[in-house]
Amino acid sequence: MGIVYSVFTKPWKTIELARLGAFVSGLGFDGIELPVRPGYQVEPETVATLPKAARVLGEFGVKILSVAGPTDEATMAACAEAGVPTIRVMAPVEKGESYIEAEMRYRRTYDALLPLLDKHGVQLGVQNHNGRFVANAVGLKRLLEGYDPKFLGAVWDAAHEAINGNEPDLALDAVWSHLCMVNLKNAYWRRTSGPEADMATWQVYWTTGPQGKASWSRVVDELKARGYAGVICLTAEYSDEEAVDRLIARDIAFAKGLFA
């Protein structure tokens, strides 16, 4: 297995699956991460249709490489039947909850899920996310330490790491033992107040691969040096939402050029 290119299809929730398959295949992707969420092509209540969705997409040479959805047994069973290896989740810290309390809560949750993950042969991929989440690679390492990566893997997101974490080489050092997927997107902190403000305010601006704080070239160099073979997922998240089709086409070409 070499590098496999996936795209998170969140921006295209209203496109029927055959059109979606043709579209992402035409862009040059091998597969997708499909949201299993209300309002999408497969919803939590209709997760049993996931194998059918996989067959429709498969007609265009597109695999469902992961889903972003619930961690209940019905979803695991549907993933197993459809040949979807990974359910991607994140680890938010609830309001009023300390970070350590959140860690302990998630580890209790993972402990309870292990028998089901084993039963269905599905992996849970936990992603770092900036803000009130387990935000970076060091946090993922601590959260997943001691678990078999066959069942609990790390989905390392380069953009969230760049705006809330560490250097790419150090981050990959932390998650390497559990790394199951790499998210490539990009962002930077954008100042939303003028210099005359009493206190500066900032927001995250989601942009294309060459333009953000995460150096995709450094990330790719690190992955190549370590012999990474697996899924690279472009998340198609841009603050300029109207330009998503144009920007994702540029980003997949950019990512493939770096790996080449």
C-alpha positions as CSV (number, residue, x, y, z in Angstrom):
1,M,0.0,0.0,0.0
2,G,1.3,3.4,-1.0
3,I,-0.2,6.8,-0.5
4,V,-4.0,6.8,-0.9
5,Y,-5.8,10.1,-1.4
6,S,-9.1,10.8,0.2
7,V,-11.4,13.8,0.5
8,F,-13.8,14.7,3.2
9,T,-17.1,15.2,1.4
10,K,-18.8,17.5,3.9
11,P,-19.1,20.4,1.4
12,W,-21.1,18.2,-1.0
13,K,-23.9,17.0,1.2
14,T,-26.7,17.5,-1.3
15,I,-25.0,15.7,-4.2
16,E,-26.4,12.3,-4.9
17,L,-23.8,9.5,-4.6
18,A,-23.3,8.7,-8.3
19,R,-22.5,12.3,-9.1
20,L,-20.3,12.5,-6.0
21,G,-18.3,9.5,-7.1
22,A,-17.8,10.9,-10.6
23,F,-16.8,14.3,-9.2
24,V,-14.2,13.1,-6.7
25,S,-12.8,10.5,-9.1
26,G,-12.4,13.2,-11.7
27,L,-10.4,15.3,-9.2
28,G,-8.0,12.4,-8.8
29,F,-9.0,11.0,-5.4
30,D,-8.9,7.3,-4.6
31,G,-11.6,7.5,-1.9
32,I,-13.6,9.7,0.5
33,E,-14.4,10.3,4.1
34,L,-18.1,10.2,4.2
35,P,-20.0,12.1,6.9
36,V,-22.6,9.9,8.6
37,R,-24.6,12.8,10.0
38,P,-28.1,14.2,9.7
39,G,-28.8,15.7,6.3
40,Y,-26.0,13.8,4.5
41,Q,-26.2,11.0,1.9
42,V,-26.0,8.4,4.8
43,E,-27.5,9.5,8.1
44,P,-27.1,7.8,11.5
45,E,-30.7,6.4,11.2
46,T,-30.0,5.0,7.8
47,V,-26.4,3.8,8.4
48,A,-27.4,0.3,7.3
49,T,-27.4,1.7,3.7
50,L,-23.6,2.3,3.9
51,P,-22.8,-0.9,2.0
52,K,-25.1,0.3,-0.8
53,A,-23.4,3.7,-0.8
54,A,-20.0,1.9,-1.0
55,R,-21.2,-0.1,-4.1
56,V,-22.4,3.1,-5.9
57,L,-19.2,4.9,-5.3
58,G,-17.2,1.8,-6.2
59,E,-18.6,2.0,-9.7
60,F,-16.4,5.1,-10.1
61,G,-13.3,3.6,-8.5
62,V,-13.9,5.5,-5.3
63,K,-13.7,3.7,-1.9
64,I,-15.1,4.9,1.4
65,L,-11.9,5.0,3.4
66,S,-13.4,6.4,6.6
67,V,-16.6,7.8,8.0
68,A,-17.1,10.7,10.3
69,G,-20.0,9.6,12.5
70,P,-21.3,7.8,15.6
71,T,-19.5,5.1,17.4
72,D,-22.5,2.9,18.1
73,E,-22.6,-0.8,17.2
74,A,-24.9,-0.2,14.2
75,T,-22.4,2.1,12.6
76,M,-19.5,-0.4,13.3
77,A,-21.5,-3.2,11.8
78,A,-22.3,-1.2,8.7
79,C,-18.7,-0.1,8.3
80,A,-17.6,-3.8,8.5
81,E,-20.1,-4.9,5.9
82,A,-19.1,-1.9,3.6
83,G,-15.4,-2.5,4.0
84,V,-14.8,0.9,5.7
85,P,-11.9,0.5,8.1
86,T,-12.1,3.7,10.2
87,I,-14.6,5.8,12.1
88,R,-13.1,9.2,12.6
89,V,-14.0,11.1,15.8
90,M,-12.6,14.0,17.8
91,A,-12.2,14.6,21.6
92,P,-14.0,17.8,22.7
93,V,-13.6,18.9,26.3
94,E,-17.0,19.8,27.7
95,K,-17.7,23.2,29.3
96,G,-17.0,23.0,33.0
97,E,-14.8,19.9,32.5
98,S,-11.1,19.9,33.2
99,Y,-8.7,18.5,30.6
100,I,-7.7,15.6,32.9
101,E,-11.3,14.8,33.5
102,A,-12.0,14.7,29.8
103,E,-9.0,12.4,29.2
104,M,-10.3,10.0,31.9
105,R,-13.8,10.1,30.4
106,Y,-12.5,9.3,26.9
107,R,-10.4,6.4,28.1
108,R,-13.4,4.9,29.9
109,T,-15.4,5.3,26.7
110,Y,-12.6,3.7,24.6
111,D,-12.4,0.8,27.1
112,A,-16.1,0.2,26.7
113,L,-15.8,0.3,22.9
114,L,-12.9,-2.1,22.5
115,P,-15.0,-5.3,22.5
116,L,-17.2,-3.9,19.8
117,L,-14.3,-2.7,17.7
118,D,-12.7,-6.1,18.0
119,K,-16.0,-7.9,17.1
120,H,-16.5,-5.9,13.9
121,G,-12.9,-5.3,12.9
122,V,-13.2,-1.6,12.8
123,Q,-10.8,1.1,14.0
124,L,-11.6,4.3,15.8
125,G,-9.5,7.2,14.5
126,V,-9.2,10.1,17.0
127,Q,-8.3,13.5,15.4
128,N,-6.7,16.5,17.0
129,H,-8.7,19.8,16.7
130,N,-7.8,23.3,17.8
131,G,-9.8,25.0,20.5
132,R,-11.5,23.2,23.4
133,F,-10.5,19.7,22.2
134,V,-7.5,17.4,22.5
135,A,-5.8,19.8,20.2
136,N,-2.4,18.4,19.2
137,A,-0.2,15.3,18.7
138,V,1.1,15.3,22.2
139,G,-2.5,15.2,23.5
140,L,-3.3,12.4,21.1
141,K,-0.3,10.4,22.3
142,R,-1.3,10.7,25.9
143,L,-5.0,9.9,25.1
144,L,-4.2,6.8,23.1
145,E,-1.2,5.5,25.0
146,G,-1.5,1.8,25.9
147,Y,-4.2,1.0,23.3
148,D,-3.6,-1.3,20.4
149,P,-3.4,0.9,17.3
150,K,-5.4,-1.8,15.5
151,F,-8.4,-0.5,17.4
152,L,-7.5,3.1,18.5
153,G,-5.6,5.1,15.9
154,A,-4.5,8.7,15.6
155,V,-5.8,10.9,12.8
156,W,-3.2,13.6,12.7
157,D,-4.4,17.0,11.3
158,A,-1.5,19.2,10.1
159,A,-3.5,22.4,10.2
160,H,-4.9,22.0,13.7
161,E,-1.4,21.1,14.9
162,A,0.1,24.2,13.2
163,I,-2.2,26.6,14.9
164,N,-2.4,24.9,18.2
165,G,0.6,22.6,18.6
166,N,4.1,21.6,17.6
167,E,6.5,21.3,14.7
168,P,5.7,18.6,12.1
169,D,8.6,16.3,12.9
170,L,8.0,16.5,16.7
171,A,4.3,16.0,16.2
172,L,4.8,12.9,14.1
173,D,7.3,11.6,16.6
174,A,4.5,11.8,19.2
175,V,1.7,10.0,17.1
176,W,3.8,7.7,14.9
177,S,3.0,4.5,16.9
178,H,-0.7,5.0,16.4
179,L,-0.9,7.0,13.2
180,C,-3.7,5.7,10.9
181,M,-4.5,8.8,8.7
182,V,-3.1,12.2,8.0
183,N,-5.4,15.2,7.3
184,L,-4.0,17.9,5.0
185,K,-5.7,21.2,5.3
186,N,-4.3,24.7,6.1
187,A,-5.1,27.8,8.1
188,Y,-3.7,30.8,9.9
189,W,-4.7,33.1,12.7
190,R,-6.3,36.2,11.2
191,R,-6.5,39.4,13.3
192,T,-10.0,40.7,13.5
193,S,-9.3,43.9,15.4
194,G,-7.4,46.9,14.5
195,P,-4.1,48.0,16.2
196,E,-6.1,50.6,18.2
197,A,-8.1,48.0,20.0
198,D,-7.6,47.6,23.8
199,M,-7.3,43.8,23.2
200,A,-6.5,42.0,20.0
201,T,-9.0,39.5,18.7
202,W,-8.2,36.7,16.3
203,Q,-10.0,34.0,14.3
204,V,-8.9,31.0,12.3
205,Y,-9.0,31.5,8.5
206,W,-9.1,28.3,6.5
207,T,-7.1,28.5,3.3
208,T,-5.3,26.4,0.6
209,G,-2.3,24.2,1.1
210,P,0.4,26.6,0.1
211,Q,-1.0,29.6,2.0
212,G,-1.4,28.6,5.7
213,K,0.7,28.1,8.8
214,A,1.1,24.4,8.2
215,S,4.0,23.6,5.9
216,W,2.6,20.8,3.7
217,S,6.1,20.4,2.2
218,R,7.7,19.8,5.6
219,V,4.9,17.4,6.5
220,V,5.3,15.4,3.3
221,D,9.0,15.3,3.7
222,E,8.6,13.9,7.2
223,L,6.1,11.3,6.0
224,K,8.3,10.3,3.1
225,A,11.4,10.0,5.3
226,R,9.5,7.7,7.7
227,G,8.1,5.6,4.9
228,Y,4.5,6.4,5.6
229,A,2.1,4.4,3.5
230,G,-1.6,5.1,4.1
231,V,-4.4,7.6,3.7
232,I,-3.9,11.3,3.1
233,C,-7.2,13.0,3.6
234,L,-7.8,16.5,2.2
235,T,-10.6,18.0,4.3
236,A,-11.9,20.6,1.7
237,E,-12.4,23.2,4.4
238,Y,-12.1,26.8,3.3
239,S,-13.3,30.0,4.7
240,D,-14.2,30.9,1.1
241,E,-16.9,28.2,1.0
242,E,-18.2,29.3,-2.5
243,A,-14.8,28.5,-4.0
244,V,-14.5,24.9,-2.6
245,D,-14.6,23.1,-6.0
246,R,-11.9,25.3,-7.4
247,L,-9.7,25.2,-4.3
248,I,-9.8,21.5,-3.7
249,A,-8.8,20.8,-7.3
250,R,-5.7,23.0,-6.7
251,D,-4.9,21.4,-3.4
252,I,-5.0,17.8,-4.6
253,A,-2.7,18.7,-7.4
254,F,-0.4,20.5,-4.9
255,A,-0.4,17.5,-2.5
256,K,0.3,15.0,-5.3
257,G,3.2,17.2,-6.6
258,L,4.8,17.2,-3.1
259,F,4.6,13.4,-2.8
260,A,5.9,13.0,-6.3
